[in-house]
Protein backbone atom coordinates (compact mmCIF):
# COMPACT_ATOMS: atom_id res chain seq x y z
CA UNK A 1 0.00 0.00 0.00
CA UNK A 2 1.32 3.40 -0.92
CA UNK A 3 1.93 6.01 1.76
CA UNK A 4 1.52 8.92 -0.62
CA UNK A 5 -1.84 10.55 -1.13
CA UNK A 6 -3.03 12.82 -3.84
CA UNK A 7 -5.18 14.72 -1.39
CA UNK A 8 -8.87 14.70 -0.71
CA UNK A 9 -11.42 16.26 -3.00
CA UNK A 10 -15.05 16.37 -1.91
CA UNK A 11 -17.74 17.82 -4.15
CA UNK A 12 -21.45 17.78 -4.50
CA UNK A 13 -22.80 19.31 -1.35
CA UNK A 14 -22.22 19.89 2.29
CA UNK A 15 -20.38 17.63 4.62
CA UNK A 16 -20.34 17.64 8.36
CA UNK A 17 -18.78 15.38 10.88
CA UNK A 18 -15.41 13.83 11.35
CA UNK A 19 -13.34 12.75 8.35
CA UNK A 20 -10.23 10.58 8.43
CA UNK A 21 -8.02 9.72 5.51
CA UNK A 22 -5.05 7.41 5.19
CA UNK A 23 -3.63 4.34 6.85
CA UNK A 24 -4.48 4.05 10.51
CA UNK A 25 -6.49 7.26 10.34
CA UNK A 26 -9.30 7.62 12.81
CA UNK A 27 -12.08 10.11 13.18
CA UNK A 28 -13.91 10.14 16.47
CA UNK A 29 -16.85 12.23 17.52
CA UNK A 30 -18.12 12.20 21.09
CA UNK A 31 -21.34 14.06 21.74
CA UNK A 32 -22.08 14.22 25.39
CA UNK A 33 -25.15 16.17 26.37
CA UNK A 34 -25.33 17.56 29.86
CA UNK A 35 -27.74 15.21 31.62
CA UNK A 36 -27.25 17.05 34.88
CA UNK A 37 -30.17 19.05 36.14
CA UNK A 38 -29.70 22.70 37.01
CA UNK A 39 -28.52 22.85 40.64
CA UNK A 40 -31.63 24.60 41.96
CA UNK A 41 -33.94 22.08 40.30
CA UNK A 42 -31.85 19.13 41.50
CA UNK A 43 -31.96 20.51 45.05
CA UNK A 44 -35.75 20.89 44.87
CA UNK A 45 -36.18 17.34 43.61
CA UNK A 46 -33.93 16.06 46.42
CA UNK A 47 -35.99 18.04 48.93
CA UNK A 48 -39.19 16.65 47.43
CA UNK A 49 -37.92 13.09 47.90
CA UNK A 50 -37.01 13.85 51.53
CA UNK A 51 -40.39 15.42 52.27
CA UNK A 52 -42.29 12.53 50.73
CA UNK A 53 -40.36 10.10 52.92
CA UNK A 54 -40.79 12.28 56.03
CA UNK A 55 -44.54 12.81 55.52
CA UNK A 56 -45.52 9.43 54.08
CA UNK A 57 -48.16 8.97 56.77
CA UNK A 58 -49.90 12.19 55.74
CA UNK A 59 -49.94 11.49 52.02
CA UNK A 60 -52.65 9.88 49.94
CA UNK A 61 -50.90 6.86 48.39
CA UNK A 62 -47.33 7.57 49.54
CA UNK A 63 -45.79 4.88 47.32
CA UNK A 64 -47.46 6.39 44.27
CA UNK A 65 -46.31 9.84 45.40
CA UNK A 66 -42.72 8.58 45.54
CA UNK A 67 -43.15 7.03 42.11
CA UNK A 68 -44.49 10.32 40.72
CA UNK A 69 -41.45 12.13 42.11
CA UNK A 70 -39.13 9.53 40.53
CA UNK A 71 -40.97 9.91 37.20
CA UNK A 72 -40.52 13.69 37.35
CA UNK A 73 -36.79 13.39 38.00
CA UNK A 74 -36.34 10.69 35.38
CA UNK A 75 -38.14 12.66 32.71
CA UNK A 76 -36.27 15.88 33.50
CA UNK A 77 -32.95 14.04 33.22
CA UNK A 78 -33.65 12.96 29.64
CA UNK A 79 -32.12 14.97 26.78
CA UNK A 80 -35.56 16.13 25.60
CA UNK A 81 -37.98 16.00 28.53
CA UNK A 82 -41.70 15.72 27.81
CA UNK A 83 -43.04 18.78 29.63
CA UNK A 84 -46.65 17.59 29.55
CA UNK A 85 -45.63 14.32 31.20
CA UNK A 86 -43.81 16.24 33.93
CA UNK A 87 -46.81 18.54 34.37
CA UNK A 88 -49.15 15.55 34.72
CA UNK A 89 -46.92 13.93 37.35
CA UNK A 90 -46.67 17.22 39.27
CA UNK A 91 -50.46 17.54 39.18
CA UNK A 92 -50.94 13.99 40.53
CA UNK A 93 -48.32 14.57 43.19
CA UNK A 94 -49.91 17.85 44.26
CA UNK A 95 -53.25 16.05 44.68
CA UNK A 96 -51.64 13.27 46.74
CA UNK A 97 -49.84 15.81 48.93
CA UNK A 98 -52.62 18.37 49.22
CA UNK A 99 -52.62 18.14 53.04
CA UNK A 100 -48.85 18.70 53.36
CA UNK A 101 -48.13 22.36 52.72
CA UNK A 102 -44.33 22.04 52.55
CA UNK A 103 -44.58 19.49 49.74
CA UNK A 104 -47.07 21.61 47.82
CA UNK A 105 -44.70 24.58 48.18
CA UNK A 106 -41.82 22.57 46.69
CA UNK A 107 -44.05 21.40 43.84
CA UNK A 108 -45.00 25.03 43.16
CA UNK A 109 -41.33 26.06 43.08
CA UNK A 110 -40.55 23.23 40.64
CA UNK A 111 -43.43 24.34 38.40
CA UNK A 112 -42.17 27.92 38.53
CA UNK A 113 -38.67 26.85 37.48
CA UNK A 114 -40.04 24.88 34.56
CA UNK A 115 -42.37 27.63 33.36
C-alpha positions as CSV (number, residue, x, y, z in Angstrom):
1,X,0.0,0.0,0.0
2,X,1.3,3.4,-0.9
3,X,1.9,6.0,1.8
4,X,1.5,8.9,-0.6
5,X,-1.8,10.5,-1.1
6,X,-3.0,12.8,-3.8
7,X,-5.2,14.7,-1.4
8,X,-8.9,14.7,-0.7
9,X,-11.4,16.3,-3.0
10,X,-15.1,16.4,-1.9
11,X,-17.7,17.8,-4.2
12,X,-21.5,17.8,-4.5
13,X,-22.8,19.3,-1.3
14,X,-22.2,19.9,2.3
15,X,-20.4,17.6,4.6
16,X,-20.3,17.6,8.4
17,X,-18.8,15.4,10.9
18,X,-15.4,13.8,11.3
19,X,-13.3,12.7,8.4
20,X,-10.2,10.6,8.4
21,X,-8.0,9.7,5.5
22,X,-5.0,7.4,5.2
23,X,-3.6,4.3,6.8
24,X,-4.5,4.0,10.5
25,X,-6.5,7.3,10.3
26,X,-9.3,7.6,12.8
27,X,-12.1,10.1,13.2
28,X,-13.9,10.1,16.5
29,X,-16.9,12.2,17.5
30,X,-18.1,12.2,21.1
31,X,-21.3,14.1,21.7
32,X,-22.1,14.2,25.4
33,X,-25.1,16.2,26.4
34,X,-25.3,17.6,29.9
35,X,-27.7,15.2,31.6
36,X,-27.2,17.0,34.9
37,X,-30.2,19.0,36.1
38,X,-29.7,22.7,37.0
39,X,-28.5,22.8,40.6
40,X,-31.6,24.6,42.0
41,X,-33.9,22.1,40.3
42,X,-31.8,19.1,41.5
43,X,-32.0,20.5,45.1
44,X,-35.8,20.9,44.9
45,X,-36.2,17.3,43.6
46,X,-33.9,16.1,46.4
47,X,-36.0,18.0,48.9
48,X,-39.2,16.7,47.4
49,X,-37.9,13.1,47.9
50,X,-37.0,13.9,51.5
51,X,-40.4,15.4,52.3
52,X,-42.3,12.5,50.7
53,X,-40.4,10.1,52.9
54,X,-40.8,12.3,56.0
55,X,-44.5,12.8,55.5
56,X,-45.5,9.4,54.1
57,X,-48.2,9.0,56.8
58,X,-49.9,12.2,55.7
59,X,-49.9,11.5,52.0
60,X,-52.7,9.9,49.9
61,X,-50.9,6.9,48.4
62,X,-47.3,7.6,49.5
63,X,-45.8,4.9,47.3
64,X,-47.5,6.4,44.3
65,X,-46.3,9.8,45.4
66,X,-42.7,8.6,45.5
67,X,-43.2,7.0,42.1
68,X,-44.5,10.3,40.7
69,X,-41.4,12.1,42.1
70,X,-39.1,9.5,40.5
71,X,-41.0,9.9,37.2
72,X,-40.5,13.7,37.3
73,X,-36.8,13.4,38.0
74,X,-36.3,10.7,35.4
75,X,-38.1,12.7,32.7
76,X,-36.3,15.9,33.5
77,X,-32.9,14.0,33.2
78,X,-33.6,13.0,29.6
79,X,-32.1,15.0,26.8
80,X,-35.6,16.1,25.6
81,X,-38.0,16.0,28.5
82,X,-41.7,15.7,27.8
83,X,-43.0,18.8,29.6
84,X,-46.7,17.6,29.6
85,X,-45.6,14.3,31.2
86,X,-43.8,16.2,33.9
87,X,-46.8,18.5,34.4
88,X,-49.2,15.6,34.7
89,X,-46.9,13.9,37.3
90,X,-46.7,17.2,39.3
91,X,-50.5,17.5,39.2
92,X,-50.9,14.0,40.5
93,X,-48.3,14.6,43.2
94,X,-49.9,17.8,44.3
95,X,-53.2,16.1,44.7
96,X,-51.6,13.3,46.7
97,X,-49.8,15.8,48.9
98,X,-52.6,18.4,49.2
99,X,-52.6,18.1,53.0
100,X,-48.8,18.7,53.4
101,X,-48.1,22.4,52.7
102,X,-44.3,22.0,52.5
103,X,-44.6,19.5,49.7
104,X,-47.1,21.6,47.8
105,X,-44.7,24.6,48.2
106,X,-41.8,22.6,46.7
107,X,-44.1,21.4,43.8
108,X,-45.0,25.0,43.2
109,X,-41.3,26.1,43.1
110,X,-40.6,23.2,40.6
111,X,-43.4,24.3,38.4
112,X,-42.2,27.9,38.5
113,X,-38.7,26.9,37.5
114,X,-40.0,24.9,34.6
115,X,-42.4,27.6,33.4
